[in-house]
């Protein structure tokens, strides 16, 4: 949350956004927000990716499995990018959008 645009370097702001999002998750689902977040990261992480394989001047895309750490990083990136894009020029706060993204990923709802 703190590494893009006007939020660059604002760790306290990022912590407050996540804290408010977890409170909203607890109110909407009635479950532990950390468990909801972990399940959302598991559901949102990609299992397969494509990479560039080049030989003899010919470049083609090859499907490869994704490492567990990359799955976690990409899942968190997708959720933060989605909530950041939804909250731009919108009435809803970024905490509300982050909570919605996490809940939708938790429910496997695209």
N, C-alpha and C positions, 0 to 999 in steps of 0.2 A: 504494500500500500504506500510505502514511503519513497519509492524509487522512480516516480514518474511525474513529470510536469511540475506543477506548483507545490506538490507534496514532497519534493526532494529533500531528504535530510530531516524531515519532521517526524521523529520517532514517537514523541508524545501524542501527536495527532493520530498517527497510525494505531497506537495502542488504544486510544479512546474509541476509534472507529470499530476495531475488532471487539472491544469490551461491550460497546452498545449493540453490536450485531449479535453477540452471544446472549445478551439479555433478551433481545427480540426473539431469538431462536428458542430460548427457554419458555417465553410466554406463549409462543405459537405452538410448539410441539409438546411442552410439558416434560421433556426429557433433558438429560445432561447435555449441554451444548458441546462439550469436548467429544463425547461419543458420537454425536451427530456429525461433527466436523470430520472425525477420523473416517467414519463410514462414507461421507461425501467424497473425501479424497480418494478412498479406495474405488468408489464407483466412477469418479470423473477421470481417473488416470488412463491414458492410452495404453493398450496392450501391445500394439504393433505400430511401427513407424516405417517410413521409407528413407533410404539414404542413397547417395550418389555413388555408383560404382563405375569407374572409368578404366578402360583398357584399350590400347591401340587407337586412342583418339576418339573412341565412341563412349559417350556417357549415357548411362541408363539408370533408372530408379530400381532399387532392390528393396523388398520388404524385409524388415528385420524386427526381432523382438526388442522391447524397451526394458532397460535396466530398472530395478525397483526405485532407486533414488531419482532417476529421471521421471518416472511415472508420478512421483509425489510432487516434484518441482513443476512439471507441466500442468498437473491438476490444479495446484495453487495458482499458477500463472493464469490459467483459463478462467478460474473463478474471479480473480481480482480484475482481470481485463474486462470481463463481462459486466461486473458491477460498476466499474469505472466508466465504461461506455454508456450504460443505462442511466447513470446519475448525471451525466453532462446535459445541461439545459433541461433539467427535469425538476419537478417539485419535490420528489422523493429524495431523502438523504442517502448518502453513500452507505451508511450503516444498514438502512432498510434494504437496499439493493443487495448488499453482501449477504445479509440474512436470507433473502429470497434465493440467491444463487446457491448457498450452502444447503438450504432445505430442498431445493429442486434436485441437486446432485445426490442428496441423501435418499430421496424417493426414487431415484433413477428416472426423473422426469426431465426431458430435454428442454 
